[in-house]
Amino acid sequence: MTRRPLVTALVLSYNGWPLLAECLRNVTAQDWPGLDILVVDNGSTDNTAANVRREFPQARLLSLPKNIGFAAANNAGVEHSPAEYMALISNDVYLPTNFISRLVAALEADPLAAIAGPGVYNLKLNMAHYPGNGTMSLTGTIIQSAFKDPSLTFGAAGCSLVYKRNLLGPPFDPDYGFFHEEIHLAWRARLMGYRVLRLPDTVVKHIGGATVGDLSDDNRFLLERNRCLNFLTLFAPWTRLRVWPLMWLARAAERLSDRRQGRSSAPIRRARAWVRAHAGEIADKRRLLQSQRSVPDAEIVRWMSGKLTNHTGFGGWLLNLLSRGWCRLVGLKTWEGWERKQ
C-alpha cells in the first residue's frame, strides 16, 4: 500500500475575501484525498472569518487578532498543523488540481529535497519577456531569465510552495514581515545541504501584489532591510567580505536611479539605520544559521547570478560587466561560470 503523508494546505489572507474564496475553491478541488485545509486570517476587517466558516466549513480557521505580517502569520499557521508536508499558498493564486499531488510526489522521491515550487505565471507581467527562470544576485536582486533549464531554481516563489516541515521547521524568520522571506527559506535550506525543486509543468497563476500593494516607502524599507539581513546572516565571513564591494556598487547605482526617478532615499537610510541599531540581534541570527551549515558557500553561490541588474542599456551592461569581472577576480563562481561548463 502506497504511503500517503498528511499534507496541510495553509492559505494566508488579509482583507481579500473575493480572492480567498476563489483560491479556496481551487484548494478544495485538489486531487489529494484527506487534504487538511487551514485558512490563516491575518487580522482582516472584511468579514473574512465569518465568510470562511459559512462557505467553506471543511476548512479549519486560524483567525489572528491583527496583521502580524506574511512571515509570522505563516509560521503561526504551521504551528497549528500536525502535517509532514506544508503547502503555503497566498490567496491571490490560481492552482491546478494536481498542484499538491505533483509537488508532494517530487519531494517524496528525493530525500534531500526540502522545498518544491511550481512554475509561476504572473498575470501582471508579459511573461514572453521572461523565457527563462530567474535567480538572485549576490546582492539580493532578482535576476530574470538566468536559467535556460526551466527545472533549475534558487528558491521557490513565496506565493505557492510545498516544504518538508521535519527538515526545516517553521518556514520563515518572523522578523522579515514580507519580502525576501522566501529567499531566506531557500537559502537556509541550501545552507543545510538540501535541494530546492521546481516543477515547470505544474503552473500556478499569480496576480501578484494583491495584498502588499505598490512599492511604498514602507515596502522599500522592508526590501532593503531584509536584503541586508540575508547578506549579513547567511553568507560566511569570507564570502561576505568579497561581496561587500558589489553591495556598495549596487547601492551607488540604486541611489543614482532613485535621484533620476525622483524617489526619496529616506526608506533606504532608515533600513540601514535599523540594521546598525540591531547589530546584536543580527549577530545572534547569524550564529544560529551558521551553526546549521553543512555545505560551503561555493555550493550556494553557484545558484546565484554575478549580475547586478536586469537593465539592458549601456549602464546595466557596464554594471554587470564590472560585477562579473569582480566575481572572477575574487573567485566567486556564480551560475554564469557553471553554465559555461554545461
N, C-alpha and C positions, 0 to 999 in steps of 0.2 A: 504493500500500500504506500503510495507516494505521500511523503510528509508535506503537510500544508501549514506553514508557520502563521502565527497570529500577526495580522497587519492592522495598524491604525491609520486611517486617512484623517489627518489633522488639517482642518480648514480654518484659516485665520481670517477674520473680517473686522473692519471698523467702519461703521456708517456706510455700508454698501449693500443693503438688503437686496436690491434688484440683481446685482451681480452675484451675490451669495446664493440666491435662490436658483439661478441658472447653473452655477457651479455645483451646488448640491444635487441638482438633477443629473449632472454628469457623474458625480461620485456615486450616487445610488444606483446608477446603471452599470457600474463596473462589473466585469465578469469574474470577480474574486468572491467565492462563497464565504459567508461569515465575516465579511469586512466590518471592522469596527470603525464607526464614523464619529469623530469628535469635532464639534464646532467650538472654536475659541472666539468668543465675542469680546473684543478688546476695548471695552468701555463705550460701546456705541450708544448713541442717543436717538436712533431712528427706529426704535422698537424691534431691533433685530432679534433679541432673545425670545420675545413673545411669538414672533413670526416663525422662528425655527421650531419652537415647541408645538405650534399649531400645524405647520405644513410638513415638517419632517420629524415625526415622532420617533422614527427609527434611529435618529442621531442623538448622541449624548451632547450635552451643552455645558461648557465651562464659561460662565459669564463673569468677566473681570470688572471690578468697580470703576476702573479708569484705564485710559490708554497707557500701557507701560512700554510701548514700542514693539516693533516687529520681533526682535531677537528674544526679549524677555517673555513675550506672550507665547511664542512657540515653545520656549523652554517650559513654561507653566503647563502647557498642554501635554508635553511629553511626560511630565511628572504625573499626569493623571491617566496614563496609559500603561498597561502591562505588556504591550506588544513587543515582539522581537524586531519587527520592521516598522519604521515610521515613514509615512508618506506626508511630506509637508507641502501643503497646497494653498496658494493665495486665492482669494475669492474672484480674481479677475482673469482666471484661465479657463479654457475650454479643453476638456480631456477626452481622448478617445477611450472607448470602453475597455481596451486592453492595457491601459496605462499602468495599473497596479501589477497585473499579471506579468507583463513583459519585463518591467524593471525588477520585480522581486525575483523572477526566474534568472535574470542575469546576475544578480547578487548571490543567489543560491549556488550558481555554477562556479563562482570564483571566490574561494575562501579569503583571498587577500583584497577583495574589493569591498570598500566600506560605503561608497556612495554611488548612486546611479541617477542619471538625469536624462530626460528626453531631448529630442530636437525641439527648439522653441521658435515659433513663427510669431514675430512681434507685429501686431496689427497696426501699430503706429509708424512702422518703418517700411520703406521699399526694400524688401528682402532680396531683390535682384542685385542690390548693391553689395550684398554680403554673401558671396558664393562659398566662402569657407567658414569654418568655425573659429571663433575668437579665443584669445587667451589674455593674460595680463602682462604688462610691462614690469620690469624690476622696480619701477617707481609707483606702481599701483594704478596705472591707466589701462582700461580695457582696449586692447589692440584687436581690431576686427580682421576676420578672414586670415588668421595666422596659419591654421591647419588645413591642408588640402584634403586630408583624410577626414571625413565627417564624423568618424567614431572617436577621434582624438579630442581631448579636452584637458584644461587645467582643473576646472571645477564645474559643478552643476549649477544652473540658474536657481536662485532662491525662490522663484515663483512656483516651482514644482520639482521635487526630488524625492528619492527614497533612500534612506540610510539605515545601516545596521546599528541599532541602539547599543547592543552589547559591546561593540568596538569603540564607539565614540561618546557614549553617554549623552548628556544634554547637548543639543547641536550647536548652540551659539553662545558667544560671550554676551551676557545681557547688557553690559555697558555700551555696546555698539548702537543700540536703538534700531537703526536700519542703515543700509549702505555698507558694503564690504563685509557684511557678516557672513555671506555665503562663501566669499573668498577666504575668509578666516577659517571656515569649516573645512574647505577643501585643502587648504594649506596645512592645517593641523593634521588632517588625515594622511597627507603625503609625508609630513614630517615623522609620523608614527610608522611609516612604511607601508601604508595601504594604498590601494588604487582607487581611481575615480573613473567610472564608466560613463559613456554617452551612447544612447541608442537612437541614431539619427532617423530610423524608420518609424519610431514612435514619436509623433509630433503633437505638441500642445500649442494652442493659440493663446497668446498673451496680450491683453490690452496694454499693460504697462503704464505705471504711474497713476493708476486709478485711485489709489489711496494716498500715495506720497505726494502727488501733485507736481507742480512746477518746481524748478530749481531755485527755490527761495534762498534767502541768506542763511536761514537755519539749516536747510538741506546742504548748502555749500559748506557750512561749518562741520556738519557730520561727515561729509565726504572727505574733507581734508583731515579731520581729526582721526577718523578710522583708518585712512590710508597710512597716516603716521604710526598708528598703533600696530598695524600689521608689520610695517617696516622695522619698528623698534623691538618687537617681541618675537617675531617668527624667524628672522634671519639670524644666523650665527654671527659672532662678533667680526670675524674676518670678512665675511660676505658683506656685512653692514658697512664696514669701512670702505670696501671697494665700490659699493653702490652710492655712498654719500655724494660724490661729485655729480652723479647723474641726477640725484634728488635736487641739488642746487641748480643744475642746468634746467631741469623741468620746471622748477619754481620760477626761475627768471623768465622762461618762455611764457608761463601762465600769467605772470604779472604783466608782461607786455600785452598779452591778449586781453586781459581784463581792462587795461587802460584804453586800448583801441575800441573796445565794445562798451565802454562807459560803465563797467561794473565796479562796485566798491570792493576793495581788498580787505575790508573790516572782518568779514567772516573767516578769512584765511588767517589773519593775525590773531583772531580770537581762538581759533583752533590750535595754533601753535602755542599761545599763552596757556591754554588748557593743558597741553602736553607738558610744558615746563612745570606747571603747578602740581602735576600729578606724577612726578618722576618716581616717587617711591612705589606707588601703586603699579606703575608700568614695569618697574623692576621686578615686582612680585609676579606679575603676569608672565614676564619673560622667563623667570626661573622655573615656573610651573611648566610652561610649554617646552622649554629646552630639556627639562627632566624627562619628557615623554619621547624625545627624539630617538629614532632608531636608524635613520639614514642621513648621510651628509647633504649639505645644501646643493652639491652638484647634481644630485638626483632630482631635486625640486626645480632648480634654476633651468634645467633642460626643457621644462614645460612652459617656461616664460619667454617673453619676447625681449630682444635687445633694442627694440624701437621705443621711442618716447611718445609718439603721436601718430594719429591716423591721417593728419593733414597731408595732402599730396602736392601742395605748391612747393616753391623753392625753399621757403623757411622750414617746412616739415621735412623735406628731403635732407636739408643741412643738419637739422637736429638729429634725425635718425642716423645719418652718416657719422656724426660725432659720437653718438651714443654707442653704436655698434663697434666703432673703432676703439672706443674706450674698453668695451667688453672684451675685445680680442686682446688688447694690451695687458689687461689685468687678469685674464684667464677666467672670465665669466662666460661659460659656454651655454648660451641660451638656445632656444629652439632653432633659430636660423642656422646655427653651427651644426646641430644634429641633423637638421633637414637635408643639408648638403650630402650627408652620408647615406641617405635613404636610396 
